[in-house]
């Protein structure tokens, strides 16, 4: 999985998200030439496009969806402190085009946050999802084994973090829990993930996030840093942790693992290879 999938195309000139603190908005308004580069350095979590991520092996997409304040249109964007240059609809079509050329691949799309979405905009978003993917959408009453999904022609599982829409649409799956450590150090993040494992895995899909998270103190102490530098420094230790994990249904097993800058350091390869612990590779 990729954490905050769409931050590779954040709009440098967009307004700050309505969810951000008053302090961030105030500083951005007063000192945009100073604050805006800092925002971009610490809000960008991916550099590969969504198609490049899919080509790299990512199969869980973390979509933070928003409607811009005072925008009279129905356009929806992705958001992480600032909004993206591309719309949600354009990216859904891009995913469809990729799926049509990869008919045995299955993608999980987690729709989350919904900054500024009204009931009308939720209806619009769900209608777009259903119109674009149609029969490729896997209803939540299906047990999604690969064999079953291949047989039925399903390729997309959409989890949706809005209870009202779930009740109305059988094509939407419940929110997928995300283990977010909110840590600035690799060691603290691994301790958090191990503590969550001891509590026991959820019964269905869930995500272990190996993404570090900055805070104001960390940014002030690292004035020349960035989320990318922070992430790349942590990858060697996190690589060891990933290789130690086991997939499967047991209490301490892992399901989806999501990270930042997924094109670096064999992250995707290491996660996929965990499957050989339950399904030994076939030697033709």
C-alpha positions as CSV (number, residue, x, y, z in Angstrom):
1,X,0.0,0.0,0.0
2,X,1.0,3.6,-0.4
3,X,0.2,6.1,2.4
4,X,-1.3,9.4,1.1
5,X,-1.2,8.0,-2.4
6,X,-1.9,11.3,-4.3
7,X,0.6,13.7,-2.8
8,X,2.9,13.5,-5.8
9,X,0.7,16.1,-7.5
10,X,0.0,18.7,-4.8
11,X,-0.7,22.1,-6.1
12,X,1.9,24.6,-4.9
13,X,-0.5,27.5,-5.5
14,X,-3.6,26.0,-3.9
15,X,-5.2,27.2,-0.7
16,X,-4.4,25.5,2.6
17,X,-6.9,22.8,3.5
18,X,-9.8,23.8,5.7
19,X,-8.8,21.1,8.2
20,X,-5.4,22.7,9.0
21,X,-4.9,24.7,12.1
22,X,-5.5,28.5,12.3
23,X,-1.8,29.0,13.0
24,X,-0.8,27.3,9.7
25,X,-3.4,29.3,7.7
26,X,-2.3,32.5,9.4
27,X,1.5,31.9,8.7
28,X,0.7,30.8,5.2
29,X,-1.2,34.0,4.6
30,X,1.4,36.3,6.2
31,X,4.6,34.6,5.0
32,X,3.7,32.5,1.9
33,X,7.2,32.6,0.4
34,X,8.6,31.0,3.6
35,X,5.8,28.8,4.7
36,X,4.7,27.3,1.4
37,X,8.0,25.6,0.6
38,X,8.0,24.1,4.1
39,X,4.4,22.8,3.6
40,X,5.4,21.2,0.3
41,X,8.5,19.5,1.8
42,X,6.5,18.0,4.7
43,X,3.2,17.1,2.9
44,X,4.6,15.2,-0.1
45,X,4.7,11.5,0.7
46,X,4.9,10.0,-2.8
47,X,6.8,10.9,-6.0
48,X,5.4,8.1,-8.3
49,X,2.1,8.7,-10.2
50,X,-0.8,6.4,-9.4
51,X,-0.1,4.4,-12.6
52,X,3.6,4.1,-11.7
53,X,2.6,3.0,-8.2
54,X,0.3,0.3,-9.6
55,X,3.1,-0.8,-12.0
56,X,5.5,-1.0,-9.0
57,X,3.1,-3.4,-7.2
58,X,1.0,-1.2,-4.9
59,X,-2.5,-2.5,-4.5
60,X,-3.9,-0.4,-1.7
61,X,-4.5,3.3,-2.5
62,X,-5.0,5.8,0.3
63,X,-7.3,8.5,-1.0
64,X,-7.9,11.6,1.2
65,X,-10.7,13.3,-0.7
66,X,-11.8,17.0,-0.3
67,X,-13.9,19.7,-1.8
68,X,-12.3,23.2,-2.0
69,X,-14.0,25.8,0.2
70,X,-16.0,28.4,-1.8
71,X,-15.7,26.3,-5.0
72,X,-19.2,26.4,-6.7
73,X,-18.3,23.3,-8.9
74,X,-18.7,19.7,-8.0
75,X,-15.0,19.0,-8.5
76,X,-13.4,16.9,-5.9
77,X,-9.6,16.8,-5.2
78,X,-7.2,14.9,-3.0
79,X,-5.7,16.7,-0.1
80,X,-2.7,16.7,2.3
81,X,-2.4,20.2,3.8
82,X,-2.9,21.5,0.3
83,X,-5.0,20.3,-2.6
84,X,-3.9,18.3,-5.7
85,X,-3.8,19.6,-9.3
86,X,-5.8,16.6,-10.5
87,X,-9.4,15.7,-9.7
88,X,-10.7,12.5,-8.1
89,X,-12.7,11.7,-11.3
90,X,-9.6,11.9,-13.5
91,X,-7.6,9.5,-11.3
92,X,-10.5,7.0,-11.1
93,X,-10.5,6.9,-14.9
94,X,-6.7,6.4,-14.9
95,X,-7.0,3.4,-12.5
96,X,-9.7,1.9,-14.7
97,X,-7.5,2.2,-17.8
98,X,-4.7,0.4,-15.9
99,X,-7.1,-2.4,-14.7
100,X,-8.4,-3.0,-18.2
101,X,-4.9,-3.9,-19.3
102,X,-4.3,-6.0,-16.1
103,X,-7.5,-8.1,-15.9
104,X,-6.2,-10.3,-13.1
105,X,-5.1,-7.5,-10.7
106,X,-7.2,-6.4,-7.8
107,X,-6.9,-2.9,-6.2
108,X,-8.3,-1.7,-2.9
109,X,-9.2,2.0,-2.8
110,X,-9.7,3.5,0.6
111,X,-11.7,6.7,0.4
112,X,-11.1,8.8,3.6
113,X,-11.2,12.2,5.4
114,X,-13.8,13.8,3.1
115,X,-12.8,17.4,3.9
116,X,-15.7,19.7,3.0
117,X,-18.0,17.0,1.4
118,X,-21.7,17.6,1.8
119,X,-24.4,14.9,1.4
120,X,-24.8,16.1,-2.2
121,X,-21.1,15.7,-2.9
122,X,-21.0,12.3,-1.3
123,X,-23.8,11.2,-3.7
124,X,-21.8,12.7,-6.6
125,X,-18.6,10.8,-5.6
126,X,-20.3,7.4,-5.1
127,X,-22.2,7.9,-8.5
128,X,-18.8,8.5,-10.2
129,X,-17.2,5.4,-8.6
130,X,-20.1,3.3,-9.7
131,X,-20.3,4.8,-13.2
132,X,-16.5,4.3,-13.8
133,X,-15.9,0.9,-12.4
134,X,-19.4,-0.7,-12.9
135,X,-19.2,-4.5,-12.7
136,X,-15.5,-4.3,-11.6
137,X,-16.7,-3.2,-8.2
138,X,-16.7,-6.1,-5.7
139,X,-19.9,-6.0,-3.4
140,X,-19.2,-6.4,0.3
141,X,-21.3,-9.6,0.5
142,X,-18.6,-11.4,-1.6
143,X,-15.8,-13.2,0.1
144,X,-13.0,-11.7,-1.9
145,X,-10.7,-14.6,-2.7
146,X,-8.7,-14.0,-5.9
147,X,-10.4,-17.1,-7.5
148,X,-13.9,-15.7,-6.8
149,X,-13.0,-12.2,-8.0
150,X,-11.5,-13.5,-11.2
151,X,-14.6,-15.7,-11.8
152,X,-17.0,-12.7,-11.3
153,X,-14.8,-10.1,-13.1
154,X,-14.4,-8.0,-9.9
155,X,-11.2,-5.9,-9.7
156,X,-11.9,-3.1,-7.2
157,X,-12.7,-3.0,-3.5
158,X,-13.7,0.5,-2.3
159,X,-13.7,1.1,1.4
160,X,-15.7,4.3,2.3
161,X,-15.4,6.2,5.6
162,X,-19.0,7.5,5.7
163,X,-21.7,5.4,7.4
164,X,-24.7,6.9,5.6
165,X,-23.3,6.0,2.1
166,X,-22.4,2.4,3.3
167,X,-26.1,1.8,4.2
168,X,-27.2,2.9,0.7
169,X,-24.7,1.1,-1.5
170,X,-23.7,-2.6,-1.3
171,X,-20.7,-1.8,-3.5
172,X,-19.0,0.1,-0.7
173,X,-17.0,-1.7,2.0
174,X,-16.6,-0.4,5.6
175,X,-13.6,1.7,6.5
176,X,-10.3,-0.3,6.7
177,X,-8.5,0.3,10.0
178,X,-5.1,2.0,9.6
179,X,-2.5,1.6,12.3
180,X,-1.0,5.1,12.3
181,X,1.8,5.4,14.9
182,X,2.1,9.3,14.6
183,X,5.8,8.9,15.5
184,X,8.9,10.8,14.5
185,X,11.4,8.0,15.3
186,X,11.7,4.6,13.7
187,X,12.2,2.9,17.0
188,X,9.0,4.4,18.5
189,X,7.0,3.5,15.4
190,X,8.2,-0.2,15.6
191,X,7.3,-0.3,19.3
192,X,3.8,1.0,18.4
193,X,3.3,-1.6,15.6
194,X,4.4,-4.4,17.9
195,X,2.0,-3.2,20.6
196,X,-0.8,-3.2,18.1
197,X,0.1,-6.7,17.0
198,X,0.0,-8.0,20.6
199,X,-3.6,-6.7,20.9
200,X,-4.5,-8.8,17.9
201,X,-5.2,-8.2,14.2
202,X,-8.7,-7.1,13.1
203,X,-10.8,-9.9,11.5
204,X,-10.8,-8.3,8.0
205,X,-8.7,-5.9,6.0
206,X,-6.4,-3.6,8.0
207,X,-3.3,-1.6,7.3
208,X,0.0,-1.4,9.2
209,X,1.4,2.1,8.4
210,X,5.2,2.2,8.4
211,X,5.1,5.9,7.7
212,X,6.8,8.4,10.1
213,X,5.0,11.6,11.0
214,X,6.6,15.0,11.6
215,X,5.4,17.5,14.2
216,X,6.1,21.2,14.6
217,X,9.0,20.5,17.1
218,X,10.6,18.1,14.6
219,X,10.4,20.5,11.7
220,X,11.9,23.3,13.8
221,X,14.8,21.1,14.9
222,X,15.4,20.0,11.3
223,X,15.0,23.2,9.3
224,X,16.7,21.7,6.2
225,X,14.9,18.4,6.5
226,X,11.9,17.0,4.6
227,X,9.5,14.1,4.9
228,X,11.5,12.3,2.2
229,X,14.8,12.6,4.1
230,X,13.0,11.5,7.3
231,X,11.5,8.4,5.5
232,X,14.7,7.3,3.7
233,X,16.7,7.4,6.9
234,X,14.1,5.0,8.5
235,X,13.9,2.5,5.7
236,X,16.8,0.2,6.6
237,X,15.4,-0.5,10.0
238,X,11.8,-0.8,8.7
239,X,13.0,-3.2,6.0
240,X,14.2,-5.6,8.8
241,X,10.9,-5.3,10.6
242,X,8.9,-6.0,7.4
243,X,11.0,-9.1,6.6
244,X,10.1,-10.5,10.1
245,X,6.4,-10.3,9.6
246,X,3.9,-13.1,8.7
247,X,0.7,-12.7,6.7
248,X,-2.4,-14.7,7.6
249,X,-5.3,-14.9,10.0
250,X,-3.4,-15.5,13.3
251,X,-3.4,-12.9,16.1
252,X,0.0,-11.3,15.3
253,X,-0.3,-11.6,11.6
254,X,0.0,-8.6,9.2
255,X,-2.4,-7.8,6.3
256,X,-1.7,-4.7,4.3
257,X,1.5,-2.7,4.8
258,X,1.6,0.9,3.6
259,X,4.5,3.3,3.4
260,X,5.7,6.6,2.1
261,X,7.9,7.0,-1.1
262,X,7.1,3.4,-2.1
263,X,9.6,3.4,-5.0
264,X,12.5,3.3,-2.6
265,X,14.5,0.4,-1.1
266,X,12.6,-2.6,-2.3
267,X,9.6,-1.9,-0.1
268,X,7.0,-3.4,-2.4
269,X,9.2,-6.5,-3.2
270,X,9.8,-7.1,0.5
271,X,6.1,-6.9,1.3
272,X,5.0,-9.2,-1.6
273,X,7.7,-11.8,-0.7
274,X,6.0,-12.2,2.7
275,X,3.3,-14.2,0.9
276,X,5.9,-17.0,0.3
277,X,5.7,-17.8,4.0
278,X,2.2,-19.1,3.5
279,X,2.3,-19.9,-0.2
280,X,5.7,-21.3,-1.2
281,X,6.7,-20.2,-4.7
282,X,5.9,-22.6,-7.6
283,X,8.9,-23.9,-9.5
284,X,7.8,-24.5,-13.1
